[in-house]
Amino acid sequence: MSATNPSAETAARRRARRALRPVSRSWQAGIIVGFASLIIFSIAAMRLASAGFVPASVAVVWNSPNVNTTLGGQWLQVALIWIIQKIPGSSAATLSIVTVISASFVQGFITHDLIRRGWSPLQASLSVGLTALHPIMLSLATSGSPLLMYAILASFVIIALDRMEAIGDTQSLIVLGLLIGVLMLSWPNGIYFLLPLLPLLPWAFRDIENYSAAMALYVIALAPMFIGLAAVALGGTLFDISARDALMIWASPLHGADPELLPDSPWLTAFGGKFFISLADLFLLCMVLMPRNIIVLVRFAFDLRERSNPATGLAALVIPPLSGALATYYWQLLSPWTTISISFMCVTAWAATVHFRNWERWLWVASISVGVPTAWLTPLLWHSAEQHLWRQIIL
């Protein structure tokens, strides 16, 4: 008679039950919404590709054979383009495949996360499904631009900030620091996002009691960024690029936009060098085009927990307009679409960290229902000839 191992039999039964366990409702809804978003984004991308539309910012990087100051430290985009260019028959429009798939995955994951936080499948599906029809989301998903990656990284920073505010452990601070480092090395204008974030860090980290603790907080949060910049400088020397030249490539956006691009930027023509006016305009644009941002203010007014932990909500609501106003002040922000896109994803990330009451969830869905047609119909979003052409092709 052979002896049986009770622990092995128990483990086998657990594996069998896990294999027979049905897919949760959150994942079912996430897969459905993600697939529906993939169809919507693919149709829009095919329209743009058939019309030969490629955003100017993407075409510049695609047509640059070598890393130079026009790339502005977009290292990840350079690596991705180098890989795609090795594919026979590829073009700048091929980049949209990457953003379409990435945006669809984000849509599905957000649906899953909302349901896990108490949203009904109907509420989550309506919320995220309507978001796919917003022109900002369609642009992020179909342009092939790295702006989608920047917006996702910025939203991860908001989620990490919420974890740090809720738990306040060193691990959450390290994760936040790593995300800041990746954002700074990927997005040339990341410095403008970082500057308004820094004053919020001591407010979010509850263990700060003196200046020494605050200094230690900043050292831990910013160390990955400086390590990454040092690695970039060192890696550049291996390709006969001096450390100074490598850092100049990364910091080139700080010098201001190319003067040749200014005539094509109605935004800089009207607001360049004007911090407070551009800040007010960007804040109002985000509120009007995305009424769900108002839900952050509603939470501050009616929820005590939100007021007792305000750093994450403030960061999601205020940092994108502040970063856009700083970039405009230094003549760097060619279009408000960048700021609106970052705000779009940051407020979405904030919503994924909040336990809404039922009426707040329906208010969120209603605000998106209002925001989608408003964004398409209002002239506030359509500033340049390129944006008007994009809208004409999509519609």
N, C-alpha and C positions, 0 to 999 in steps of 0.2 A: 504494500500500500504506500503510495507516495504522499508525503506531507504537503498540506496546502498552506499557503502564506496568506493569512487574513488581510494584512495590509495591502498586498498585491491585488487581492480580489476586490477590496474596497476601492482602490485606485482605478481598477478596470471598470467597475460599475459607474464611478464618477465620470470617466471618459465617455462611457456609453450614453449616460444621461446628457452630458454636454453636447455630444454629437447629435442627439435627438431634439435638443432644445430649439424651439423655433426662434427665428430672428426677431429681435425686439421691435416694437413699434417705432422706436426712435430711428433705428437703422433702416427699417422699411421705408419710412417717410423720407429719410435722408437720401436713400438710393433713388427713390422716385423723383424727388425735387432736383437732385443732382443731374439725373438723366434728362429731365425736362429742360433744365437750364442748358445742358449740353446741346440740345436740339435748337433752342432759341439762339444761343451764341453762335452755333455753327452756321445757321441760316444767315445771320447778320454778317459773319466773317466771309461767307461765300459771296454775298452781295458786294462787299468791299473789294474782295480779291478780283471778282469779275470786272469791276470798274477800274481796276488798277490803282486803287487808293492805298497809299502807304504814308503814315504820318511823317512829317519832316524830321522829327527828332529820331525816329527809327532809321530813316534813310541815311542820315548823317553817319550814324555809328556803323550801319551795315556797309556803307561804301568806304569806310576808313580802313585801309589795309593794315595799318599798324596802330599801336596804342600811341595816342598823342593827346594834346590838351583838349581837343574837341570831345574826348571821351569823358573827361572830368571824373576819373576814378571809378567808372562803372565797371569794375573788374569782373563781376559775375556775368554781366551782359556780354562783355567782350569774350569771355570763355564760351558762353552759350552760342554766340554768333560764329565763333571759330569752328565749333563742332557742327553746326547746321550747314555752314558753307562747304563742309566736306561731303555733304549729301548731293549726289548728281541732280541737277534740275532745281535745286532749292533757290529761293529768292527771299527778299525781305518779307514778303507776305507769308512765308512759311512760319515766321515767328508767331503768327497769330494762333497757330495750332497749339503752341505751348500755353499761351495765355487762356485760350478757350478751355483746355483741359483743366488748368489750374483753377480758373474761376468756377468751373462746374464742381470741382472737388470742394472748394470752399463753400459753395452753396449747400451741398449735401451735408457737409460737416456741421455747418451752423444750424441747419434744420434738426439734426440729431441732437446737438447740444441744447437747443431750446426745449425740445420735448423732455429731455432728461431733467430740465429745471422746472418742470411743471406745466409747460405749454401743452395744449391739446394738439394732436396731429393736424387738425384743421387750422388752428391759429398759426402754428409754425409754418405750415405749407403755404398759407396765404401770405404770411409776412415775407418769407424768403422768395417765394415764387414771384410776387409782385416786384420785389427788388431786382429780379433779373430783367425786368422791362424798363428799369430806370436808365436814362441815357448815360449816366456816369458809370453804372455797372456794365452796360453794353460796351462802352468805350474801353474800360479797363480790360474786358474779356476779349475784345476783338482787335485791338490795335497792334498787338505784338510788342507793346512798349513795356519797359521794365517798371513803369509806374505801378502796375499791379503788384509786383514784388515789393516795392517800397511801401505801398499801402498795407500789405499783409504784415510786413515786418513791424510797421508802426502799430498795427492792431495787436500784435503779439506783445509789444512793449506795454500797451494798456492792460492786457491780461496779466502780465508779470507784475505790473505795478499794483493791481488789485490783490494778487496773491501776497505781495510784500506788505500791503496795508492790512490784510486780514490776518496773516500769520506772523509776519515780522521776523522770520528766521534768516540766518545767513545764507542758506541755500537759495531762497527766493531772491535775495539781493544779488547773488552770483548769477543766477539765470537772467535777471534784468540787465546786469552788466554785460553778459555775453550778447544779448539781443541788441543792446545799444552799440556794441562793437561791430556786429554784423551790419546793422543799419548804417553806421557811419562809413563803413568800407564799401557799401553797395550803392548808397544814394548820395550823390554829390551835395545835395542840399540838406543832408541829414543834420548838419551843424545847426541849421535854423530850427529843426525839431528838438534838438537836444537842449538848446539854450533855455527855452521856457520850461522844459521838464526839470531842470536842475533844482530850481527853488522848491518844487513840490516834493522832492525826495525826502528831506527831513520831516516834512509834514506827514508823509505816508508811513515812514518808519518810526513806530511809536517808542522805540528804545532810545531815541536821541534825547539826551539830557544836558549836554554841554557841547562846546565848540570842538573838543577833541573827538567826541563821538561822531559829530557831523563831518569832520575831516576824514575820519576812517571810512565813513559811509561813502563819501565821494571817491576816495582812493579805490575801494572795492568796485564801485559801479563803473568807474572810468578806466580801470586798469586794462580790461580786455581791448578797449579801443586803442590805447597807446601801444599795447603789445602787437595788435594787428597792424598798426601803421609802421611799427618797427620792422615787422615781417615783410611788409610791402617794400620798404626801403631796402632791406637786405636782399629780398628776391630780385629787385631791380638790378642790383649790382651783378647778379649772375647773368643778366642779359645785356650787360654793358650800359645800363641806365643808372646814373648816379643817384644817390639817396636824395639829393636836392631836386633832381628832375622828377623822380617818382612822387615826391611829396607835392611838387608843383602841379603835377597832373591831377593828383587827388584834390588839391585846393583850388584848381582853376575856376570853379564856379564862384568862388569868393571874390573874384576880380570883377564880377558883373557880366551881364550878357554881351554877346558879340554885337557891336554897333550895327552890323549889317542886318541883324534880326529885328532890331527895334521898329523899323517901319511896318513889320508884319505883326506887331504886338500892340493892339489897341489898349491892352491892359497897362503896359508900361508907359505908353504914351500919355495915358490919363493919370496914372497913380505912381509912376516911378519916383522913388525918393521921398514919398509921402507916407510915413508910417501910420499915423493915427487915422487918417482918412481911409487908407487901404484896409486897416484893421476893421474899422466900422463897416466898410462895404463887404468885406469877406465874411464877417460874422453874420450880417443880414442875408447875404447870399446863401450861406449854409442853412440858416433858419427857414428861408422862404422855399428853397429848392428841396430841402430835406426837413419837412416839418417834424419828423420824429426826433430831431435834436431838441425840440421843445420838451420832450418827455423827460429829459435830464433835469430840466428846471422844475417840472411837475414833481419828480421824485424828491428834489430838495425841499419843495414846499410841503409835501404830504407824508414824507417818510422819515422817521427819526433816525433809523439806521443809516440812511443815505447822508444825513447831516452830520452824524457822528463819524462817518468815514468818507469824507468828501473828496479826497485827493484823486481817486480814479475817475469819478464823474467830471470833476473840473478839468482833468487832463484831457479826457475825450472831447469835451465841449470846447475848451479854450485853446489848447495847444495848436491844433491845425490852423485856425485863423491867425494866431500869433506868429507861427512859423511862416505863413504866407506873407504877413505884413513885414516881417524882417527881411524875407527874400525880396520883396518889392522895394523896400527901402534901399537895398543894395543893388537894385536894377537887375535882379536875377530871375524873378518869376515872370515868365512870358505869358502865362495864362492862368486865370483863377481855377481852371479845371484841376490843377495839381492839388491845390488846397482843398477844394471840394471833395476830391477823391480820397484824400487822406482822412478828412473829417467823416466821410461816408463809412470807411472801414473802422475808424476808431470808435465811433458811436455804436456801430454794430458789435464790436468787441466788448464795449461796456455793457450792452444789453445781454451778452452771453455770460456776464458775471453777476447779474442781478436776479433776485427772486421776485418777479413781478406778481402783483395781485391780478385777479382775473380781469377787472375793469381796465387796469393798466395795459394788459396784453392786448385787449381789443382796441384800446386807444392807440397803441403802437401800430396795429394793423390799419386802422383808419387813417393815421397820419401818413403811412406809406401810400395808401390808396389816393390820397390827395396830392402827395409829392410827385408821383409819377407823371400824371398829366400836366401838372404845373411846370415841371422841368422841361417837358417837350414843347409846351405852348408859349412859355414866357420868353421874351427876348433877352432876359438877363444872363442866360447861360451861353448864348451864341454870340461870341465876340469877333472871331476872326473868320477869314474866308475859308480856311481849312475846316473849321468846325461847321460852318454852313454847308460845305460840300459833303462832309460826313453825314450830317442830318438828312440831306437830300438823298443820298445813296441809300441810307437805311430805310427811309420812309417811302 
